[in-house]
């Protein structure tokens, strides 16, 4: 994308953990692992578990600093295998599905007549993932071909798939009767010694079926501070844009960098502008809690008597916090009770489930086994001269990109192929729990016989 040098994130990486004799082979493959995602500031800092986790991680990061120095200035997104102790029981595909929590904002947008208010409601929907940026643990990198699916009462169907392993790229599609959502996530990072810059390189498009309008999102960057020395904390800062690619109207906000003594932390402000660049709606809020809109004049000053409208409010945190800082919606995404998802679904990963149950040793062994199986698949694919093909997405480099988007070279264009919607219904399992069971994203069955 012309003039665009930013990038997404979902990865800050981890130092070596000692697994003991039973996982020595796993540990030996991770000696050069980098800085972990486990020691960033916890969402619920008053939790005893969170405080202890932060203290333990701080000890680890300082002991292992000598392993990091060679990686200063590098993108550490996919350099090495990562130890389980830095993880949360969540796959990256589950992580990117969290934006589906506030789809009622899109349904509101679809029914709004004013085009600039409609754009503002779409912005309200896009705020959903930002509170999760403060969660401080690293999601599991998906296995190539891993999927995650979600259905909800409003008719939503969501499917995500890991379409590339090196570099790591995930693609997702969601829809209901009012809208369609498509996303490609190709995260990169830069390790700077005592901080990590996180670049959300990707492509997010939302189409409202009632109007045919297509919106394109570019979120701000993220930065983890004091990752080696001092209290670690995370900030989202910089420019946010949501372009109506159909009309040229745009929503622009600035995420204020945190200043001394926390001044400005979480604060966001901006405007919705029309096709000629004139301000129509003022936007103000905090990216971890709420966003409001108010009609304004061309100078951006709210009109006299203009109503202040709440576009988005972050849902309440669980009454009983866990050390990972999961929201109620995130906990729902982890649950496999009563579900019968595809064999490749993230819920079925045994390493993820073992970690959720608190068994770090078993989780580490499962993770190593999955990574070895993935390497075996790659060797077999190269031996046969096969080319990897995702099930539900296709690479479409010939497709047009919008003015605010990355090029295909920066972020590959993956398009939903519709095959997921053609699958036969799978019966629910009212008394069952798929978590940790029968995970199978593989292409070559003969490599995985027990």
Protein Blocks (a to p, Z undefined) as FASTA:
>chain_A
ZZiabdcdfbdcdddddebjmlmmmmmmmmmpccdfklgccfblmbmklmmmmmmmmmmm
mmmmmmmmmmgoiafklmpccdfklpccddfklmmmmmmmmmmmmmmmmmpmblklmmmm
mmmmmmmmmmmmmpcbdcddddehiacddddfkopacddddfbfbdcddddddddfkbcc
ddddddddddehjaccdddddddddddfklopacdddddddddehklgocdddddedjdd
dddfknopacddddddddeehioihiacdddddfkopafbdcdddfklbccdddddfkop
acehiacddfbdcddddfbdcfkopafklmmmmpcghiacdfklmklpmklmmmmnopak
lmmmmmmmmmmmmmmmmmmmmmnopacddfkbccdfkbccdfkbccfklmccdddehlmm
mpccddddfkbcfehpaiafbfblmlmcZZ
